[in-house]
Amino acid sequence: MGSGRLYAAVAAGGFRRYATYRAATAAGVFTNTVFGLILVYTYLALWEAEPHLGGYDQAQAVTFVWLGQALLSTLAIGGGGFEDELMERIRTGDIAVDLYRPADLQLWWLAADLGRALFQLLGRGVVPFAFGAVFFPIALPREASAWAAFLVAVLLAMVVSFGLRYLVALSAFWLMDGTGVTQMAWLAGFFCSGMLLPLNVFPGALGEVVRALPWSSMLQAPADVLLGEAGAPGTFAFQAGWALALLALGRLVQSAATRRVVVQGG
């Protein structure tokens, strides 16, 4: 099997694996919808008090909420991706088996995570977003090109998300327990991606810093492309730059880690 077909099969396997968890998916759809409602009414109150906060009108702010709920599990911003499994394999020493596979470790996990992310987008993201579109005034483009650009931005966001979480997972080569690193990554993801508030709302130097960090590629960038607040070429370049930088850093860390593989626990 060629390498391209191998990773395509791994991605398909990741999709099928999560598709089997139907009850969990249904529960996730319900949870995302409920949290979306809570955030929507919070945003409505904020934008009622301060119209055009962060350069968004009220409909754009509501759209941003439902995009966040659609992409929360897709990008594993609050966890639920491959990182816990990979960290466990590192802790138990099963990573040694992975290193003997006739496949690149990083690309293997990237393909599997892209399959997972695609399922979560379709299985857990579409329904909350559609619910928001039906029951709340939202701002959506009419042009097919805008939707195509948005999907490209989402794909790049998936790669950036993987790059960040892969680095978190590799920390298990040096740490006996990566729980602290994982929780810090979750907090950074929620705050710096725009999941709590659009990054356009953050003032001054703080806003400039968070918008320059890789997490802004995950929600803020696709949202601004869909809402017409950012040009697609510049957004793609920003996201691709972070994706390449994170993948390259992950490969360097992986190389350093696998040179000193330690089977923990015996």
ABEGO torsion letter per residue (X at the ends): XBAAAAAAAAAAAAAAAAAABAAAAAAAAAAAAAAAAAAAAAAAAAAAABBGBGGBBAAAAAAAAAAAAAAAAAAGAAEGBAAAAAAAAAAAGAAAAAAABBBBAAAAAAAAAAAAAAAAAAAAAAAAAAAAAAABBBBBBABAAAAAAAAAAAAAAAAAAAAAAAAAAAAAAABABAAAAAAAAAAAAAAAAGAABBAAABBEAAAAAAAABAAAAAAAAAAAAAAGABBAAAAAAAAAAAAAAAAAAAAAAAAAAAAABBBBGX
